[in-house]
Amino acid sequence: MTRAKICGITRLEDALLAEELGAWALGFILAPGTKRYVEPEHIRPIAEALGPFVVRVGVFVDTPPEVVLEQMQTARLQVAQLHGSEPPEWAEHIRRFLPVIKAFKLSGPAQPEWLSYPADALLLDGVSPGSGQSYPLDWVVPLKPHPRLIIAGGLTPHNLQPILDLKPYAVDVSSGVEAAPRLKDPFKLRRFLAQVAASGTSRNQ
């Protein structure tokens, strides 16, 4: 059953709407200098306002494990997503305390050796995360054997169905459901999550 993660959350109202519409997880960007960066202290009240069945994900780029763990605690987040060039040792350290998602940016077909990276889930993204840039679906094939493969990169309500047909563990969207950077579009959110639900998905499975 495919799940939906809504990433780049910066506002309480967007988080609550995504939860109401059935999002399985919400992502908060903790990479300074990026468009959707949110300070841990600002994330905390949003995370605390959500119900118990929504997974709160912190997204980091080449952040040392000790800092990741400290900011996750401050922000009251549950799963660390590593979106840079983090060595396996960093993921192993973080996994002593929290689940880890490892993201790989595709400039060509996925590499089979990524399957051995020590993470609880693997995520495939475009070469410029958050830009809405997509990639050929056949680039995903080498990682299809992974039981928890998350597909991101240029997803929108208009191009989502072919991704859902691959039956990944989850799909991940940010700019594709925005009215502008940092501002989610309620209509796009509703359409995206309705498509995921219609494919027979559930955030609780």
N, C-alpha and C positions, 0 to 999 in steps of 0.2 A: 504494500500500500504506500503510495507516494504521499509525502507530507509537504507543507509549504512553509518556508522561512521568509519573513519580510525583513530585509536588512536596511541599514541606514536610518534607523529610527532616531529622531531627535526631539519629538514632542509627545507629551502625554496623550493628547487626543488621538494622534495617529496610532500609538501603541494600543490604546483601548479599543479603537475601531478594528484594528487588525485582529485582536483577540476575539472580539464579538463576531467577526466574520469567519473565524475558524482557523486562524494561523496557528501552526504547531510551534513555531519558534520566532523570536524577534532578535535582530542583530543590532548591536550598538558599536559604532566605530570608535576605537580607542587608539587611532594612529594620528598623532598631531600633524597638522599641515594638510590634511585631506579635507575634501568638501564637507563631509558629513561627520567630522570629528565632534565628539561630545566629551566633556570632562567627566571623570568618574563621579564627582560630587553631584553633577547635574543628572546623571543616569539614575542614581540611587532612588530618588522619589518616584521615578517612572517605574523602575523595576519593582518597587515595593507596592505599587498600586495595582499590579497585575495579579491575576488569579494563580492558583497553584499548578495548573496544568499547562502553562505556557513556558517554554524553555527560553531562558534569557542568555544570549550569546554575546561575548565580548570579542571583537575583532581586532587583532594586533598585527603589526608589521615589524618584524625583526626586533621585537622587544625582549630583553632578557627575562628568563623565567621568574626571577624573584620579583621583578616589577609587574609582570603579568599577574602573578598571584596576589600581590598587594592591591592592584587596581581592581581586580575581580572582586575582592572582598569589600573594598570601598563602595563599588557600584552595585553590590548585591547580585552578581551575575553567576551563572552556573556552568557554562561551557565555554572554553577558550578556543577561538578560531585563529589559527596561525596563517597569515596571508602573505608572508614574505619568503625569505630564503633560510628559514630556521633549520639548524641541524637537528638530526633525530634526537640527540642528547637533550636538547631543550624540551622537546615534546615529552620525552620519557620522564624528565623531572616534573613537569607540570601534571602529568598523568598520575603521579602519586597522590594528587589532591583533587584533580578535576578531569572530566572528560575533555578530549582534544579533537578538534576538526582541523585537518591540514588541507590548505588550499594550494592548488597548482595552477599557474597561469599558462594558457595554451597559446603557443605561436606555431604549433604543429601538432601532430597526433600525440596523445597521452603516452607516457613512457611506462612500459610494464613494470619496471623496477619500483615505481611509486607505490605499487601494491604492498611493498614490504615496509613502508614508512610506519613508525609506531604511533598510530592515531586510531581513534574510535570511529571516525568517518573521514572520507576523502571528498574534497570539493574541487570541481573543475570550473575555472573562470576564464574570461577573455583576457587578452594580454594587458588590457588597461582596465582593471576592476572599477566598477562604478560608472563607466563611461557609456554603458549600453552596447558595447561592441560584442558581437556574436562570433561564432566559428562553425565550421562544418561539423555536422553531427557525427560523421564517421570518425572524427578525432577522439570521440569518447570511447570507442569500442575496446581499446586495450585495457581499460579499467572497469568494463562491465562486470567482470567476475567479482568485484568487491561487493560485499553484502550491504554496505552503507555508503553508496555513491551519491553525492549531491551535485546537481548540475545547475550552474549559474552562468551568467554572461549574456547580456543582451536580451533577456527574457521579457516578454510583454504579453498581454492578453491575446495579441494577434498571432504570435508565433509559438505559443505554449504547447499546443496539442501534440506536435511531433515529438516534443520532449517527453510528455506524459506517456506517449505510446512506448517509449523505451523502458517504462516502469522503474525509474530510479528510486532510491530511498527517499530523496527529497529534491525539490526545486527551490531555488533561492533567487529572489528578485529585489532590486533596489531602485535604480533609476526608471525601470519600466513601469512602475506604479507611482511615479511622482508627477506633480504639477510643475515643480521646480526643485532644484537641489535642496534637500532638507525638508521638503514639504510634500507629504503623500497626497495623492488624488483619490478621494473616496470612491469615485466611479471606477477608476482603474483597479483599485484594491478589490472592490466588490467583484468585478468581472474576473480578475485573476484567481481569487480564492474560490469563486463559484465553479470555475473550470476544474480546479484541482478536486473540489468536492464531487463534481459530476463524474470524475474518472474513478470514483469508488474509493476515495481516500478518507482518512480520518486522522486528526492530530493525536488521537489517543491510542493508535494502533502501531 
